[in-house]
Amino acid sequence: MAIWLTESSKIIVQGMTGSEGMKHTTRLLAPGAQAVGPNGHARFAGYILQVGAYRDEAQAHKVVNYLDSLGILAHINPMRSGGATLYRVRIGPIVEQRELERFRGVLKRIGLPGVLIPGATH
């Protein structure tokens, strides 16, 4: 069996909660996918922490790998801007306030910014 997804595919994720649910759900959703509720409408997926935006994709991967070594699952979200591509390193979506504060604390201790992007929907 194979499941083919495109950028316009909608993926329904249910019954995954807590930090383990967040980890696996984040891995299931490639950037650009849309998480929807059972009714098919886009729903609030939590907060995103943007750690940085890099012109060098290799540098963005270094940051993602460093965060991974600390147990923080981050991803790269490319964005075209002014004819160039910026590679945004992001954590999330984060639903639980406690987890959001934990991530912000870790980022502060290691000297990386954590710009909060509220109201993320997928």
C-alpha positions in Angstrom: 0.0 0.0 0.0 1.2 3.5 -0.7 -0.2 6.9 0.3 0.7 9.8 -2.0 0.5 13.3 -0.5 0.9 16.6 -2.2 1.2 20.2 -0.9 -2.6 20.4 -1.0 -3.3 17.1 0.8 -5.2 17.2 4.1 -4.1 14.8 6.8 -6.3 14.0 9.7 -4.4 13.2 13.0 -6.4 12.2 16.0 -5.7 10.7 19.4 -2.1 11.9 19.7 -1.5 13.9 22.8 1.4 15.1 25.0 5.0 15.4 24.1 5.1 12.0 22.4 2.0 12.9 20.3 3.6 16.2 19.4 6.8 14.6 18.4 5.1 12.0 16.1 2.6 14.4 14.7 5.3 16.9 13.8 7.2 14.1 12.0 4.0 13.1 10.1 3.3 16.6 8.9 5.8 17.8 6.3 6.0 21.6 6.0 3.1 22.8 3.9 0.7 20.0 4.9 -2.6 20.9 6.5 -3.9 19.4 9.7 -7.7 19.4 9.9 -10.2 18.4 12.4 -12.8 15.6 11.9 -15.1 18.2 10.3 -12.5 19.0 7.6 -11.8 22.6 8.7 -8.3 23.9 9.4 -7.8 24.1 13.2 -5.4 25.8 15.6 -2.3 23.6 15.7 -0.4 25.6 18.4 2.5 28.0 18.5 5.7 28.0 16.4 9.0 29.1 17.8 11.3 30.4 15.0 14.9 29.9 16.0 16.4 31.7 13.0 16.3 32.3 9.3 19.4 31.5 7.3 20.5 32.1 3.7 22.8 29.1 3.9 20.8 25.9 4.0 23.8 24.0 5.5 23.8 26.4 8.4 20.1 25.8 9.0 20.7 22.0 9.0 23.5 22.5 11.6 21.1 24.3 13.9 18.4 21.6 13.4 20.9 18.9 14.2 22.2 20.8 17.2 18.6 21.1 18.5 18.0 17.5 17.8 21.1 16.6 19.9 19.3 18.4 22.8 16.1 16.5 22.3 14.3 19.3 20.5 12.6 18.4 17.2 13.0 21.3 14.8 12.4 21.6 11.1 13.4 23.8 8.2 10.7 25.9 6.5 12.1 27.5 3.3 10.7 30.8 2.2 11.4 32.9 -0.9 12.1 36.5 -0.1 13.5 39.2 -2.4 14.6 36.6 -5.0 16.5 34.5 -2.4 15.6 31.6 -0.3 15.6 31.9 3.5 15.7 28.6 5.5 13.7 29.2 8.6 14.4 26.9 11.5 11.3 26.3 13.5 10.1 24.3 16.5 6.5 23.2 16.7 3.6 23.4 16.5 3.6 23.5 20.3 0.2 23.1 21.9 1.0 22.9 25.6 2.1 26.1 27.4 4.4 24.1 29.7 6.3 22.7 26.7 6.4 26.1 25.0 8.1 27.6 28.2 10.5 24.7 28.3 11.6 25.2 24.8 12.0 29.0 25.3 14.1 28.3 28.4 16.5 25.9 26.5 16.8 28.4 23.7 17.7 31.2 26.1 20.3 29.1 27.8 22.0 28.2 24.6 21.8 31.7 23.2 19.4 31.1 20.3 16.4 33.4 19.8 12.9 32.0 20.0 10.5 34.2 18.2 6.9 33.2 19.0 4.6 32.8 16.1 1.1 32.5 17.6 -2.0 31.1 16.0 -0.3 28.7 13.7 -2.8 26.6 11.7 -2.2 23.6 9.6 
